[in-house]
Amino acid sequence: MSSPTLIKIAHIGGGSRYWARELLSELAQSAHLAGTVDLYDIDHAAALKNAAIAEKIFARPEARTSFKVRATPQLRDALRGADIVVLSIEPGPTTARYADLNIPARRGILQPVGDTTGPGGITRALRTVPVYEEFARQIMTHCPQAWVINYTNPMTLCTATLYAVAPRIKAFGCCHEVFHVQEKLAGLTAGWFGGKQPVRQEIQVDLSGVNHFTWITRARWRSHDLLPLLQRRITEPGCFHSRKTVARARKAAGRWFESDGLIGLDLLRRFGALGAAGDRHLAEFVPWYATDEASLHRWGVVLTPYRWRLKRAQAHDRTVSSYASQPLVPSIEEGVRLIEALAGCRPIDTNVNLPNRGQAPDLPLDHIVETNAQFRRDRVTPICSSPLPPGARALVRRVIDVQQLTLKAALARDADCAFQAVLADPLMHLSVDDAWRMFRQMLVCLKPQLPGWRLPSGP
């Protein structure tokens, strides 16, 4: 076997409990790569802990390579000379999620996730975009040829900010929501055709939309067209029976992230394309699945409480020493596979978020869209998708309009423009005066995370 390709990876948000450790574990399982990982985080102690964890990960007997992992106190030092930049940050403290989630919820605007769309997704974007403006400037100063992988939500607007500040940046956004839908289709395929369940990568999908509101217009396994089979399945008695009892049990047990894919199937029934994200996300893009908590429960979805998010953020996680005995297992993430492809090790085709250069022919050019793309040596080539059915396209275009208003507002620090985005959002059902009071309260609550903003004071 040939020698591994040497690379430098800069992980911004390198103190994270999930993304950084998943990346390190996946790197340890790759025989194609070696080199250096620099972890940068505003919480330097967390980055130092992940660097110590990396020593345990790469010392595992099943590790197939070795990387030098270090925590760097300065962003510029992590970026200097990087071939790959990974962005996975939490924009502000977890307490900021109170404004995103609880203030709208008191007025009946329910958001199971609240990190992409709805009033909570908008305010999260307002505090994230300025951070990403600085990332873009620093990347173009210290490693302008690096490939930039974004994992932070709101995915669309974080990626859009990088291109707004640095049009020549080589950035894309990655999300695993489509993977879960492929896995469900793979499970159904085993039932339809017998035999062993195929791996999800064998389910070929044609998809389009924006992140967390992506739609599958065609799905195939080998020579079999799967959507007609799925459309027949959803006509079976009981397919859309209420999931209220299941949802209440989930809520009682704290199983916040479980759902049945029923909303994605209902979008197929109503609009002719399969919703290709988790139901918790899909419910937030349209006004009719989350009119109240009972409506969410009917579809098997439960709200993830702010108090649980806060408790999780404050909880102590596993010790460094525990990683010495933890086996390395593949995860669902594809980040390392994408790095291998960009390094010329082995190609991969997968879904990704990129500026629309025509790959989504019925959606606005230059907006960040999610479609398939080919990853090859130092190249990402979008694959042209099929047009969305008219009704689905109308829904996506409205979301894009709100995203574009939000980006404009965030770049200009313009509260009036941001309020236009809130009013235009599909979840907004309040009177204009009540909506303004809600939005002003959210901004005041988030004032420490909004430097440079002149917050509204009048009616």
PyMOL commands that set and color helices and strands:
alter all, ss='L'
color gray80, all
select helices_A, chain A and resi 19-28+44-58+75-79+94-105+118-142+155-165+177-193+200-202+226-233+244-253+262-271+279-282+293-298+306-314+320-324+335-342+390-412+415-424+432-445+447-449
alter helices_A, ss='H'
color red, helices_A
select strands_A, chain A and resi 5-12+33-40+67-71+84-87+147-150+170-173+203-210+213-221+224-225+274-275+348-355+368-376+379-382
alter strands_A, ss='S'
color yellow, strands_A
deselect
rebuild
show_as cartoon
